[in-house]
Amino acid sequence: MPTPPLAPTELRLAASTDLDALASVDVLRLLNEQDRVAVDAVAAILPQLAEVVDLAAERFRRGGTVHYFGAGTSGRLGVLDAAELLPTFNLEPGRVIGHIAGGRAALVNAVEDAEDSEADGRAEAAGVGPDDLVIGLAASGNTPYVGGALAAAREAGAYTVLVSSNPHAALAPLADANLVVDTGPEVLTGSTRLKAATAEKLVLNGFSTALMVAVGRTWSNLMVSLVATNAKLRLRTVRILREATGLDDDEARALLAASDGELKPAIVASLAGVGPERARALLDAHDGSVRAALAAASTDSSLRTHNPAQSRTP
């Protein structure tokens, strides 16, 4: 692969040339000002990102998988996003997978040369299939590990996406969708753990949250797929059920117990006036979507019972 031109993230930022002469508060102000550049850069690519979300949702419903590939900070962000989806949305393991150059060791210790292996990227993407969607994360847009993964994924028929901060990314031809989050030079020259990484985190937050909304893992703006794995989350589960239905604390706890601790069937049972088992059947028939299950219940007069909480349906 020929040597790519210098990425914008490697250029010097004129506003920070006196960085080491600034007071700490002024360093922080400068960093904060530049963080706003990252937010605006993400806003500029939202229409493209929305298309990626919709394509991912189609593939996800067919049983496809989303894969993130990155090195260093980019790889860690991908692994972080994938890991946090499991408890937040009760996502099954293996549906969104983060891959980092250098493997698990690279999560806590820098394995700097791992990103240079195109072969490792290809090997990591060996299990990708035609229903999958693969997102390469590379601030420079030139990382060989990411390039190997994108190339292998494209050969397998997967939909490929590149997220970079380089309008002239060498890997762009390997991507069906090239998302350029143009954050420009960093406050500390070349340190893409700053605003380039902030932009990547925002893209991942937006992509995965919108994907989970699209496939019915939320209802209204509530985390109804939440897995209550600790005391804080168990309290949150009760609070969400109360907010969704208008039940008092004791009623919410009793309904959750009857619903095996699962929020979705508890919400449908309360708002549709049915038992938890019928609520679960309605959810199963509508891909787990609370909104669709409630709509189906409302058209079946045999399911309707008086329930004052029904008026709270958004």
C-alpha positions in Angstrom: 0.0 0.0 0.0 1.6 3.4 -1.0 2.3 5.9 1.7 -0.8 8.0 2.2 -0.7 11.8 2.4 -0.5 13.3 5.9 -3.9 13.2 7.6 -5.4 16.4 9.0 -5.1 15.0 12.5 -1.3 15.1 12.1 -1.1 18.8 11.3 -0.4 21.5 13.9 -3.2 23.6 15.3 -2.3 27.3 15.1 -4.4 28.0 18.2 -2.3 25.7 20.4 1.3 26.5 19.4 1.8 28.0 22.9 0.2 25.1 24.7 3.0 24.5 27.1 3.1 28.2 28.1 -0.6 28.3 29.1 -2.1 28.1 32.6 -4.0 24.9 33.3 -7.4 26.5 33.0 -6.5 27.9 29.6 -5.3 24.5 28.4 -8.7 23.1 29.5 -10.6 26.0 27.9 -8.7 25.4 24.6 -9.5 21.6 24.7 -13.1 22.4 25.5 -13.4 24.8 22.6 -12.0 22.1 20.2 -14.3 19.5 21.6 -17.1 21.6 20.2 -15.5 21.1 16.8 -16.1 17.4 17.2 -19.8 17.9 18.0 -20.3 20.1 14.9 -18.3 17.6 12.7 -20.6 14.8 13.7 -23.7 16.9 13.0 -22.5 17.3 9.4 -22.6 13.6 8.7 -25.9 12.7 10.4 -27.8 12.1 7.2 -25.2 9.5 6.1 -25.1 8.0 9.5 -28.9 7.6 9.4 -28.7 5.6 6.2 -26.1 3.3 7.9 -28.5 2.8 10.9 -31.4 1.9 8.6 -29.2 -0.6 6.6 -27.9 -2.1 9.9 -31.5 -2.4 11.2 -32.6 -4.4 8.1 -29.6 -6.7 8.4 -30.1 -7.0 12.2 -33.7 -8.2 11.8 -32.4 -10.9 9.4 -30.1 -12.1 12.0 -27.0 -10.2 10.9 -24.3 -8.9 13.1 -22.6 -5.6 13.5 -18.8 -5.5 13.8 -16.5 -2.7 14.8 -12.8 -2.8 13.9 -10.2 -0.4 15.2 -6.7 0.0 16.6 -5.7 1.8 19.8 -8.2 4.4 21.0 -10.5 3.6 18.1 -10.5 -0.1 18.9 -11.2 0.5 22.6 -14.1 2.8 21.8 -15.6 0.1 19.6 -15.2 -2.6 22.2 -16.7 -0.3 24.8 -19.8 0.5 22.8 -20.4 -3.2 22.0 -20.0 -4.2 25.6 -22.4 -1.6 27.0 -25.2 -2.6 24.6 -25.7 -6.0 26.4 -27.0 -4.7 29.7 -28.6 -1.6 28.4 -30.7 -3.2 25.7 -30.6 -6.9 26.8 -28.7 -7.5 23.6 -27.7 -11.1 22.9 -23.9 -11.7 23.0 -22.4 -11.8 19.5 -24.9 -9.4 17.8 -22.6 -6.3 18.0 -18.9 -7.2 18.3 -15.9 -5.0 18.9 -12.5 -6.0 17.5 -9.3 -4.3 18.5 -5.9 -4.8 16.9 -3.7 -6.7 19.3 -6.7 -8.5 20.9 -7.7 -8.2 24.6 -4.2 -7.2 25.8 -4.5 -4.0 23.7 -7.5 -2.9 25.8 -5.3 -1.9 28.7 -1.8 -1.9 27.2 -0.7 -0.2 24.0 0.2 -2.7 21.3 1.3 -0.1 18.8 2.6 -2.3 16.0 -0.6 -4.4 15.9 -2.4 -1.8 13.8 0.1 -2.3 11.0 -1.0 -5.9 10.3 -3.5 -6.0 7.4 -3.4 -9.8 7.7 -4.6 -9.7 11.3 -7.5 -7.5 10.2 -8.4 -10.0 7.5 -8.2 -12.9 10.0 -10.4 -11.1 12.5 -13.0 -10.6 9.8 -12.9 -14.2 8.6 -16.3 -15.0 10.2 -18.2 -12.0 8.7 -21.1 -12.9 6.4 -23.3 -11.2 3.8 -26.0 -10.2 6.2 -23.5 -8.4 8.5 -22.4 -4.7 8.7 -18.8 -3.8 9.4 -17.6 -0.5 10.7 -14.0 0.4 10.5 -12.8 3.1 13.0 -9.6 4.9 12.0 -9.0 8.5 12.8 -6.3 8.7 10.0 -8.4 6.6 7.6 -5.2 4.7 6.8 -4.8 1.9 9.5 -3.8 -1.4 7.7 -5.5 -3.6 10.4 -8.8 -1.8 9.6 -8.1 -2.0 5.9 -7.6 -5.7 6.1 -10.9 -6.2 7.9 -12.9 -4.0 5.5 -11.4 -5.8 2.5 -12.3 -9.2 3.9 -15.8 -8.0 4.9 -16.5 -6.6 1.4 -15.3 -9.8 -0.2 -17.8 -11.7 2.0 -20.6 -9.5 0.9 -21.0 -7.5 4.1 -21.9 -3.8 4.0 -18.8 -1.8 4.9 -18.5 1.6 6.6 -15.4 3.7 7.4 -15.5 6.3 10.1 -12.4 8.6 10.0 -11.3 12.2 10.4 -9.5 12.3 7.0 -11.3 13.6 3.9 -8.6 11.8 1.9 -8.6 8.4 3.7 -6.7 5.7 1.9 -9.2 3.1 3.1 -12.2 5.0 1.6 -12.4 2.8 -1.5 -13.0 -0.3 0.7 -16.1 1.3 2.3 -19.7 1.3 0.9 -20.3 4.3 3.2 -17.4 6.7 3.9 -18.2 8.9 7.0 -15.7 11.7 7.3 -15.9 13.4 10.7 -13.7 16.4 9.8 -12.2 17.4 13.2 -9.0 18.8 11.8 -5.7 19.2 13.7 -5.6 18.2 17.4 -4.7 20.6 20.3 -1.8 18.2 21.0 -0.5 17.4 17.5 -1.3 13.9 16.4 -3.1 12.9 19.6 -6.2 11.5 18.1 -7.4 10.4 21.6 -8.7 13.9 21.8 -11.4 15.4 19.5 -11.0 12.7 16.7 -11.8 10.1 19.4 -14.6 12.3 20.8 -16.2 12.4 17.4 -15.9 8.6 17.0 -17.5 8.1 20.4 -20.4 10.4 19.4 -20.8 8.5 16.1 -20.9 5.2 18.0 -23.3 6.5 20.6 -25.6 7.7 17.9 -25.3 4.7 15.7 -25.9 2.0 18.3 -28.7 3.9 20.2 -30.6 4.6 17.0 -30.1 1.0 15.9 -31.5 -0.3 19.2 -34.5 2.1 18.8 -35.1 0.9 15.3 -35.2 -2.8 16.3 -37.6 -2.2 19.2 -35.3 -2.3 22.2 -36.8 0.8 23.6 -40.3 2.2 24.2 -40.9 5.9 24.2 -37.6 7.2 25.7 -37.4 4.4 28.2 -34.8 1.6 28.5 -37.5 -1.2 28.6 -35.0 -3.9 27.6 -32.8 -3.1 30.6 -31.2 -6.1 32.4 -31.3 -5.5 36.2 -28.0 -6.9 37.2 -27.5 -4.9 40.4 -29.4 -3.0 43.1 -29.3 0.3 41.2 -30.7 -1.2 38.1 -33.4 -3.1 40.0 -34.6 0.2 41.4 -34.4 1.7 37.9 -36.5 -1.1 36.6 -39.3 -0.4 39.1 -39.0 3.3 38.3 -39.3 2.7 34.6 -42.4 0.5 35.0 -44.0 3.1 37.3 -43.2 5.9 34.8 -44.6 3.9 31.9 -47.8 2.7 33.5 -48.8 4.9 36.4 -48.6 2.0 38.8 -47.6 2.7 42.4 -44.5 1.1 43.9 -46.1 -2.0 45.3 -48.1 -2.6 42.2 -45.0 -2.2 40.0 -43.0 -4.6 42.1 -45.8 -7.2 42.1 -46.2 -7.0 38.3 -42.5 -7.3 37.8 -42.4 -10.4 40.0 -45.2 -11.9 37.9 -43.3 -11.1 34.7 -40.1 -12.7 35.8 -38.5 -9.3 36.3 -38.8 -8.4 32.7 -40.0 -4.9 31.9 -41.4 -5.4 28.4 -44.1 -8.0 29.3 -44.9 -6.0 32.5 -45.5 -2.8 30.5 -47.6 -4.6 27.9 -49.6 -6.5 30.6 -50.4 -3.3 32.4 -51.2 -1.1 29.5 -53.1 -3.7 27.5 -54.9 -5.2 30.5 -53.7 -8.7 29.9 -51.6 -11.3 31.8 -47.8 -11.5 31.6 -47.9 -14.6 29.4 -50.3 -13.1 26.9 -48.1 -9.9 26.9 -45.1 -12.0 26.2 -46.8 -13.7 23.3 -47.8 -10.4 21.8 -44.2 -9.2 22.1 -42.9 -12.4 20.5 -45.3 -11.9 17.6 -44.1 -8.4 17.0 -40.3 -8.7 17.2 -40.2 -7.6 20.8 -41.6 -4.1 20.1 -43.7 -2.8 22.9 -45.3 -0.2 20.7 -46.3 -2.8 18.1 -47.5 -5.2 20.7 -49.7 -2.6 22.3 -51.1 -1.6 18.9 -52.0 -5.2 18.2 -53.6 -5.6 21.6 -55.7 -2.4 21.1 -57.3 -3.9 18.0 -58.4 -7.1 19.7 -61.5 -6.3 21.7 -61.2 -9.7 23.5 -58.0 -8.4 25.2 -59.4 -5.1 26.5 -60.1 -4.6 30.1 -60.5 -1.4 32.1 -57.1 0.0 32.8 -56.6 3.7 33.7 -52.9 3.4 33.0 -53.7 2.9 29.3 -54.0 6.6 28.8 -50.3 7.0 29.5 -49.3 5.3 26.2 -47.1 7.8 24.3 
